[in-house]
Amino acid sequence: MHMKDEKWKSLLGLANRARKIISGEELVIKEIRNNNAKLVLIAKDASANTYKKVMDKASYYNVQVKEVENRFELGHAIGKEARVVVAVLDDGFSKSLTKLL
């Protein structure tokens, strides 16, 4: 566990409490399409299908994607069990997260 690890997680937690993130494949793709997603976080253990779908959509709409270790790390950061994909809907949070990841 590096300090840097902890930092992005607590930041994502803050973004979550500020209601600036959404999770789940369908919702994330919808927000990418609506140009609301500023940054997408995807777990390295996402299914190949989900991974491809999210990556294709994000690259088409020019949304940056960052990988995180696994679905449990991503989920725990926002107080959930496991999350495969999360979108950040706020510029400030996404800029800070991009620096940390």
C-alpha positions in Angstrom: 0.0 0.0 0.0 1.7 3.2 -1.1 0.7 6.7 0.1 -0.2 7.5 -3.4 -2.7 4.6 -3.4 -4.4 6.0 -0.3 -4.5 9.5 -1.8 -6.5 8.6 -4.9 -8.9 6.5 -2.8 -9.7 9.2 -0.3 -10.1 11.7 -3.1 -12.5 9.4 -4.9 -14.3 8.9 -1.6 -14.7 12.7 -1.4 -15.9 12.9 -5.0 -18.4 10.2 -4.1 -19.7 12.1 -1.1 -20.0 15.2 -3.2 -22.1 13.2 -5.6 -19.6 13.7 -8.5 -19.2 10.1 -9.5 -21.3 7.3 -10.9 -20.5 3.7 -11.2 -21.7 0.7 -13.2 -21.1 0.0 -16.9 -24.4 1.2 -18.3 -24.4 4.5 -16.4 -20.8 5.2 -17.1 -21.3 4.7 -20.8 -24.4 6.9 -20.7 -22.4 9.7 -19.0 -19.6 9.4 -21.5 -22.1 9.7 -24.3 -23.7 12.8 -22.6 -20.2 14.3 -22.3 -20.5 14.4 -18.5 -17.8 12.0 -17.8 -14.5 13.8 -17.2 -12.5 10.7 -16.2 -13.2 7.0 -16.2 -11.6 4.6 -13.7 -11.7 1.0 -14.7 -10.5 -2.1 -12.7 -7.8 -4.2 -14.3 -10.0 -7.2 -13.6 -13.0 -6.0 -15.5 -14.3 -8.6 -18.0 -12.9 -8.3 -21.5 -16.2 -7.3 -22.8 -16.8 -4.5 -20.3 -13.2 -3.3 -20.7 -13.5 -3.1 -24.5 -16.9 -1.4 -24.4 -15.8 1.2 -22.0 -12.4 1.8 -23.7 -14.0 2.1 -27.2 -16.7 4.6 -25.9 -14.2 6.6 -24.0 -11.7 6.9 -26.8 -14.5 7.8 -29.3 -15.6 10.6 -27.0 -12.1 11.6 -25.9 -12.5 10.8 -22.3 -9.4 9.8 -20.3 -9.4 6.4 -18.7 -7.2 5.3 -15.8 -6.7 1.7 -14.6 -6.9 0.7 -11.0 -5.6 -2.5 -9.5 -8.9 -4.3 -9.1 -12.7 -4.0 -8.6 -12.4 -4.3 -4.8 -10.0 -1.3 -4.5 -12.3 0.7 -6.7 -15.4 -0.3 -4.8 -13.9 0.2 -1.4 -12.8 3.7 -2.3 -16.5 4.7 -2.7 -17.7 2.6 0.2 -19.1 -0.2 -2.0 -18.4 -3.9 -2.2 -16.8 -4.0 -5.7 -17.0 -1.7 -8.7 -15.6 -2.4 -12.1 -16.0 1.0 -13.6 -16.5 4.5 -12.2 -16.9 7.9 -14.0 -15.9 11.2 -12.4 -18.3 14.0 -13.4 -16.3 16.9 -12.1 -13.4 18.7 -13.7 -11.6 19.5 -10.4 -11.8 16.0 -9.0 -10.8 14.4 -12.3 -7.8 16.6 -12.7 -6.5 15.8 -9.2 -7.2 12.1 -9.7 -5.4 12.1 -13.0 -2.3 13.4 -11.2 -2.5 10.7 -8.6 -3.1 7.7 -10.9 
